[in-house]
Amino acid sequence: MSEQYQTVAGRGRARFEVRGSEFIGHVAPATTVVEAEAFVESIRDEYADATHNVPAYRVRADPLREYQNDDAEPSGSAGKPALNVLAQREVENVVAVVTRYFGGTELGVGGLARAYSRAVKEGVDDAGVVTERPHERFEVTVEYDDSGTARGILESEGVEFEADYGEVVSFAVRVPEPDAAALRDRIRSATSGRADIDRDA
């Protein structure tokens, strides 16, 4: 996996009609297959009355997971063109679902492929594409005496974190992979090794 990759900046949506059929493209970021599947299910639930809800996603795993399904459209006319757009745009950690309400006129395989491709393209354009670096998550647990030190380091590094003040203080940290080891070392050193760091957070 390369260090940087392109993904969508947020959710995107596109809507248009082709010979009476309505197409709605939904695009969203998804960092795991579970997230991607959950988005697909949420669209299927929301548009349960649609003729088709065609999913496609590309999720960074090892190896890259790609999935598409024609959802009862003619074979190769829907899911594959949708996935091809994601591949051509070189976006990863992204899920797309194209909703179709049939309008009474058959579009043929070529017409369907063009419509499903267009719905994903316009959905990606609406969402916007950004360059991401892979992130690592870990949890830092410290006593209250060390919490100010640990928090100060996290804030000075500008990394994402959530703090939980319970019997002890824990910080759920999300940091770009290349910076993670140095950040952990800095926290250990500043707390004289008292910080408990769990990399499976």
C-alpha positions, 0 to 999 in steps of 0.5 A, spaced: 500 500 500 502 506 498 503 511 503 498 516 500 491 515 496 486 519 494 479 518 497 472 522 497 472 528 502 465 527 504 458 524 502 456 526 495 450 525 491 447 526 483 441 525 480 438 525 473 433 522 468 434 518 462 428 516 458 424 516 464 428 512 469 431 516 475 438 515 477 441 517 484 448 516 485 450 516 492 457 516 494 461 516 501 467 515 504 468 508 508 475 505 511 473 498 512 468 493 508 463 493 514 463 501 513 462 500 506 456 495 507 453 499 512 452 505 507 449 500 502 444 497 507 442 504 509 441 506 502 437 500 500 433 501 506 432 509 505 430 507 497 427 500 499 421 502 493 427 503 488 427 498 482 435 497 483 440 499 488 447 498 485 453 498 490 460 498 488 466 499 493 474 500 493 476 499 500 484 499 502 485 492 506 491 487 504 489 486 498 485 492 496 478 489 497 473 491 490 466 489 490 460 490 485 453 487 484 448 488 478 442 488 483 438 484 478 440 489 472 443 485 466 449 482 467 455 487 467 451 493 465 451 496 472 455 494 478 462 493 473 461 500 470 460 503 477 466 500 480 470 502 473 469 509 475 472 508 482 478 505 479 479 510 473 478 516 478 483 512 483 479 513 489 480 508 495 476 507 501 470 509 498 463 506 497 457 508 491 450 506 491 446 508 484 439 508 486 434 507 479 427 508 479 425 504 472 421 509 468 418 504 463 423 504 457 428 499 456 435 503 456 439 497 453 446 494 456 450 500 453 445 505 456 445 502 463 452 502 463 453 509 461 447 511 466 450 508 472 457 510 470 455 517 470 451 517 477 458 515 480 462 520 476 457 526 478 457 523 485 464 523 486 465 530 483 459 532 488 463 529 494 470 532 492 477 528 492 482 529 497 489 526 498 489 522 504 495 518 508 494 512 512 493 513 519 494 509 525 490 508 531 492 507 538 490 509 545 494 512 551 492 511 558 496 515 564 494 517 571 492 524 572 499 527 574 501 525 567 495 527 563 497 534 562 503 532 559 500 527 554 495 532 552 500 537 551 504 533 546 498 531 542 496 538 542 502 540 540 503 535 534 496 537 532 494 530 531 486 527 532 485 525 539 479 524 544 480 524 551 476 520 556 477 522 564 475 516 568 479 513 574 485 514 569 485 518 563 485 515 556 487 518 549 484 515 543 489 517 538 489 517 530 495 519 527 499 519 520 502 512 520 509 515 518 509 519 525 506 514 529 512 511 532 516 517 534 509 520 537 509 514 542 516 515 543 515 522 545 509 520 550 513 515 553 519 519 554 515 525 557 512 520 562 518 516 564 515 510 561 509 511 565 504 511 559 500 505 557 500 505 550 495 500 546 496 499 539 490 495 538 485 501 540 
